[in-house]
Amino acid sequence: MDNFKVSVIVPVYNASQYISKTLDSIITQDFDGFEIIVVDDGSTDDSLEIINHCLGDCKIPHKVIHQENKGVSVARNVGIDESQGDYLVFVDADDYISKNHLSSLYNGKTDFSLTLYAKKEGEKLTNLDTYPQNLISTYDFIKMELNMQITFNFFQLMYKADIIKNNNIKFTPGTIYGEDTEFAHKALNYGDEIAINNEVTYYYVQHSDSAIKTSEYKRFGIVKIFEGIGEFYRKNNKPELADLITTSRIPKAIFGNMNFFFYNGYDFDEVLSKMKELNLLEKLSKFQGDSKFKLKIKLFLLNPKLYYKLWKKFKNSI
């Protein structure tokens, strides 16, 4: 059996417009000892043909797996099962990486490593957070994420494969919003440290037809995801992290998504009705923390219509 330092897993579904650039960015890495695993999840366009063309003369070890459409979570899980690398990296089919992405991540020592990412929307690039240290415990990192002190996405990480496989960590099939957050939290729970390189090496491409933008109120599904993560932390003897999910992460996720809907012109009554249906107002009321943010929540809960009117007038300043 071949052994590689890193397995790069790429799930693909109808990405014919983007997959060539994605694969080219992986093929041209300045790093030796990695494999590429592409899982075509039942694409109905010519994605598979483009994949085979891009990898046809590629000297880097690779596998192309074609399956019936089962969703991105299943595709990633298949990639994990097929991987032979000591570490795992995920790249989405419409994103791309700089040529030093793998070399910036790999150290062969820590359980995880992380680089920065930038959002790319059209020609606009938005760089997100930098981190205050180059080595951090997974516990402290999780706390920062739950307090939303950092902006974080699962694809920033390189994961030690043994942690993923020995603990049977999988992406949850059928989940549209938040399955990657759940995966990252569960993986981090079993590790010790994250090495951090404050360089942008991953480019997260935003499209008007992306799943996030078309999922409508399914964005609120992140609440159930975090409730599940909270139960996971309690079972793993980390009740303080579970409490932080209830008193910080969930209320902030609810409020942030609510304002997202307002900003994108969703009807106020419809948004409020959906929040009541999902019992989100009660969950919002459990916030503990920053007094300014707590005041915003209090204003909304006392008089949602007034908050909305003020929000429309002042936008994100309240």
C-alpha angles and dihedrals in degrees: 000000000000117000122208134186092227139015115205111206120201120183113199133195121164093329099140091133094057113019096087092059091044094052093042089056090053096044092053096055116140089227133097129212105043137120131211121223116190118187113195105203100207098296114193095198125065095279093119092051091050091047092052091047093050093048097035097099096022113133092199111099109258146165127207113200121189119196140162113275108280102148136268094282093058090045091054091046091053088051091052092050091050095045123109099181127115088230134031129221126182125210121179118228096247097043129077139205135219117253092256097050095110096038090050091052103040121086101140092225116071124065091236139013131191141200130184127264135207128212114234118199112171104313093334119106121195118192114206134201129334119209127238097230141031095228126037136169115251089235093057091044092053090050090052090050093048090050088047091234088138137038108235139173128185094238091065090074135083107210127208102241095218091060091053097043101037091052094041093235111179140170109255110247118234096023112129101184126032104010089121092052090052091049094050094047093050092047094048090052090069098047136076112212143014121211110214129208111187095212126112107241103146124068115203107202118210120207131186088236096048119135091247093056096045099042093086112187092000084090086079086063087085086079092065090045091056092044087056091048088051091055089048092054092048091053088050093053096254101118092155090063091047090052090049090056090055097043100037121006100047097045091047091048091050094048094044094051092045090055089046089059092047091049091052093052101258115162112266096221091049093051092047092047091052091049091052091047090055093043090240097144092066091047090049091055091062093072116130122181139050109049095216093054091043089055091054091052092046091052091050094048093047095048117001093180093053091048090051093051091050090046091053090051099045101020113198095357089089 
